[in-house]
Amino acid sequence: MTTQSTTFAVRVLCILWPSFLMAGVAEMLVFAVVDPSELSWFGERAIAWSSTAIYSVSFLLFWAVISTSAALTQVLLTTPNPEAG
């Protein structure tokens, strides 16, 4: 593995692992207050999914949002390399 790909892998892991942990925390906080069996689409029909499906989809959505936020922060903090060109 080259240094550049190692650096990229480390950056990806530094984004995904903390966001995974925080998605778990967000999941616990939200579903401590919200009952998944009472969720509905914009106040109309109830969502006909199992609780496990609702927990899983919401965890993945939390993870995606938090990962995107962390990745954007990483991009904004990256300084240009003056030696590259």
Backbone as JSON, one array per atom type, in Angstrom:
{
  "sequence": "MTTQSTTFAVRVLCILWPSFLMAGVAEMLVFAVVDPSELSWFGERAIAWSSTAIYSVSFLLFWAVISTSAALTQVLLTTPNPEAG",
  "N": [[0.84, -1.18, 0.0], [0.52, 2.19, -0.82], [1.74, 5.33, 0.45], [-0.06, 7.41, -0.01], [-2.54, 6.07, -0.44], [-2.75, 4.84, 2.01], [-2.99, 7.05, 3.71], [-5.44, 8.03, 2.77], [-7.12, 5.88, 3.47], [-6.92, 5.99, 6.24], [-8.06, 8.5, 6.71], [-10.68, 8.03, 5.82], [-11.5, 6.08, 7.66], [-11.3, 7.61, 9.97], [-13.43, 9.24, 9.61], [-15.68, 7.53, 9.3], [-15.79, 5.76, 11.57], [-16.12, 7.34, 14.08], [-18.54, 8.57, 13.32], [-20.21, 6.37, 13.09], [-20.37, 5.56, 15.78], [-21.61, 7.85, 16.88], [-24.01, 7.81, 15.47], [-25.21, 5.63, 16.64], [-25.59, 6.67, 19.22], [-27.33, 8.8, 18.63], [-29.49, 7.33, 17.68], [-30.27, 5.98, 20.02], [-31.02, 8.17, 21.63], [-33.14, 9.35, 20.13], [-35.03, 7.25, 19.92], [-35.57, 6.8, 22.55], [-37.46, 8.58, 23.12], [-39.32, 8.51, 21.04], [-41.78, 6.3, 19.84], [-41.41, 3.61, 17.73], [-43.58, 2.21, 16.62], [-45.59, 4.03, 16.42], [-45.01, 5.82, 14.43], [-45.67, 7.88, 11.58], [-46.39, 8.75, 8.12], [-45.91, 11.93, 7.52], [-48.07, 12.68, 9.21], [-50.23, 11.23, 8.28], [-50.93, 8.13, 7.12], [-49.98, 5.32, 9.15], [-46.66, 4.01, 9.45], [-46.02, 0.96, 8.05], [-43.99, -0.84, 8.9], [-41.77, -3.18, 10.48], [-40.55, -2.88, 13.87], [-37.83, -3.4, 14.0], [-37.02, -2.92, 11.36], [-37.52, -0.19, 11.16], [-35.76, 0.8, 13.13], [-33.32, -0.02, 11.96], [-33.24, 1.31, 9.42], [-33.4, 3.97, 10.23], [-31.04, 4.15, 11.74], [-29.11, 3.81, 9.69], [-29.67, 6.09, 8.18], [-29.06, 8.13, 10.05], [-26.34, 7.58, 10.32], [-25.42, 8.08, 7.72], [-25.96, 10.85, 7.45], [-24.41, 11.97, 9.53], [-21.88, 11.06, 8.79], [-21.57, 12.35, 6.34], [-21.5, 14.99, 7.2], [-19.13, 14.93, 8.74], [-17.3, 14.27, 6.71], [-17.48, 16.52, 5.04], [-16.49, 18.43, 6.81], [-13.88, 17.47, 7.03], [-12.99, 17.89, 4.41], [-13.13, 20.69, 4.27], [-11.2, 21.38, 6.13], [-8.88, 20.55, 5.0], [-5.79, 21.51, 3.84], [-4.32, 23.02, 0.98], [-1.68, 21.45, -0.85], [1.31, 22.96, -1.22], [3.51, 22.05, -2.63], [2.56, 20.41, -4.59], [1.86, 21.65, -6.93]],
  "CA": [[0.0, 0.0, 0.0], [1.32, 3.41, -0.89], [1.48, 6.31, 1.51], [-1.26, 8.17, -0.33], [-3.72, 5.25, -0.19], [-2.82, 4.64, 3.47], [-3.53, 8.29, 4.25], [-6.85, 8.07, 2.41], [-7.81, 4.89, 4.29], [-6.97, 6.52, 7.61], [-9.04, 9.58, 6.71], [-12.02, 7.43, 5.72], [-11.81, 5.47, 8.95], [-11.48, 8.7, 10.94], [-14.77, 9.79, 9.37], [-16.75, 6.55, 9.46], [-15.89, 5.16, 12.9], [-16.83, 8.21, 15.02], [-19.92, 8.79, 12.9], [-20.92, 5.15, 13.45], [-20.65, 5.64, 17.21], [-22.58, 8.91, 17.14], [-25.3, 7.37, 14.94], [-25.77, 4.8, 17.7], [-26.04, 7.57, 20.29], [-28.52, 9.5, 18.12], [-30.57, 6.33, 17.64], [-30.75, 5.77, 21.4], [-31.7, 9.38, 22.1], [-34.41, 9.54, 19.43], [-36.02, 6.21, 20.23], [-35.94, 6.87, 23.96], [-38.6, 9.49, 23.16], [-40.26, 8.19, 19.96], [-42.14, 4.9, 19.71], [-41.42, 3.33, 16.28], [-44.87, 1.7, 16.17], [-46.5, 5.16, 16.26], [-44.54, 6.72, 13.37], [-46.56, 7.98, 10.41], [-45.89, 9.57, 7.02], [-46.42, 13.31, 7.52], [-49.33, 12.77, 9.92], [-51.32, 10.49, 7.64], [-50.93, 6.7, 7.42], [-48.88, 4.79, 9.97], [-45.66, 3.24, 8.71], [-46.3, -0.47, 8.25], [-42.73, -1.57, 8.97], [-41.48, -3.71, 11.8], [-39.7, -2.01, 14.68], [-36.44, -3.65, 13.6], [-36.78, -2.23, 10.09], [-37.47, 1.25, 11.45], [-34.49, 1.05, 13.81], [-32.21, -0.2, 11.02], [-33.24, 2.38, 8.41], [-33.07, 5.24, 10.88], [-29.61, 4.13, 12.06], [-28.35, 4.06, 8.47], [-29.85, 7.51, 7.82], [-28.24, 8.91, 10.98], [-24.93, 7.35, 9.99], [-25.14, 8.78, 6.46], [-25.96, 12.3, 7.68], [-23.27, 12.33, 10.37], [-20.68, 10.82, 7.97], [-21.48, 13.45, 5.37], [-21.05, 16.17, 7.94], [-17.71, 14.74, 9.07], [-16.52, 14.33, 5.48], [-17.41, 17.92, 4.62], [-15.55, 19.08, 7.72], [-12.54, 17.02, 6.63], [-12.65, 18.59, 3.16], [-12.92, 22.1, 4.56], [-9.99, 21.53, 6.93], [-7.72, 20.14, 4.21], [-5.04, 22.61, 3.26], [-3.7, 22.64, -0.29], [-0.27, 21.13, -0.78], [1.99, 23.92, -2.11], [4.51, 21.34, -3.42], [1.91, 19.63, -5.64], [1.71, 22.35, -8.19]],
  "C": [[0.88, 1.25, 0.0], [0.92, 4.35, 0.25], [0.19, 7.07, 1.26], [-2.52, 7.35, -0.06], [-3.87, 4.95, 1.3], [-3.42, 5.88, 4.12], [-5.02, 8.39, 3.96], [-7.64, 7.1, 3.28], [-7.95, 5.38, 5.73], [-8.01, 7.63, 7.7], [-10.47, 9.04, 6.66], [-12.42, 6.8, 7.05], [-12.02, 6.51, 10.04], [-12.83, 9.4, 10.76], [-15.84, 8.77, 9.76], [-16.89, 6.0, 10.88], [-16.56, 6.09, 13.91], [-18.28, 8.48, 14.62], [-20.78, 7.57, 13.17], [-21.32, 5.19, 14.93], [-21.72, 6.69, 17.52], [-23.96, 8.59, 16.55], [-25.99, 6.46, 15.96], [-26.31, 5.63, 18.85], [-27.32, 8.3, 19.85], [-29.72, 8.57, 18.09], [-31.16, 6.12, 19.04], [-31.53, 6.98, 21.91], [-33.07, 9.57, 21.44], [-35.43, 8.51, 19.87], [-36.24, 6.02, 21.72], [-37.2, 7.72, 24.12], [-39.7, 9.07, 22.18], [-40.5, 6.68, 19.93], [-42.23, 4.57, 18.21], [-42.77, 2.8, 15.77], [-45.88, 2.82, 15.95], [-46.06, 6.14, 15.18], [-45.52, 6.71, 12.22], [-45.9, 8.87, 9.36], [-46.57, 10.91, 7.05], [-47.82, 13.42, 8.13], [-50.47, 11.99, 9.32], [-51.28, 9.02, 8.06], [-49.74, 6.31, 8.3], [-47.92, 4.01, 9.09], [-45.84, 1.78, 9.05], [-45.02, -1.29, 8.21], [-42.58, -2.15, 10.37], [-40.58, -2.74, 12.56], [-38.23, -2.17, 14.29], [-36.09, -2.93, 12.32], [-36.67, -0.73, 10.31], [-36.17, 1.61, 12.14], [-33.32, 0.99, 12.83], [-32.12, 0.95, 10.02], [-32.87, 3.71, 9.05], [-31.6, 5.28, 11.28], [-28.78, 4.43, 10.83], [-28.49, 5.52, 8.01], [-29.03, 8.41, 8.75], [-26.77, 8.8, 10.62], [-24.55, 8.11, 8.73], [-25.04, 10.29, 6.68], [-24.73, 12.72, 8.48], [-21.96, 12.11, 9.6], [-20.49, 11.92, 6.94], [-20.99, 14.72, 6.04], [-19.57, 16.08, 8.28], [-16.83, 14.84, 7.83], [-16.4, 15.76, 4.97], [-16.47, 18.72, 5.52], [-14.12, 18.73, 7.35], [-12.08, 17.74, 5.36], [-12.33, 20.06, 3.43], [-11.64, 22.35, 5.35], [-8.73, 21.17, 6.16], [-7.06, 21.37, 3.6], [-4.39, 22.16, 1.95], [-2.19, 22.39, -0.09], [0.49, 22.05, -1.73], [3.04, 23.24, -2.99], [3.89, 20.61, -4.6], [1.76, 20.41, -6.94], [1.48, 23.76, -7.99]]
}
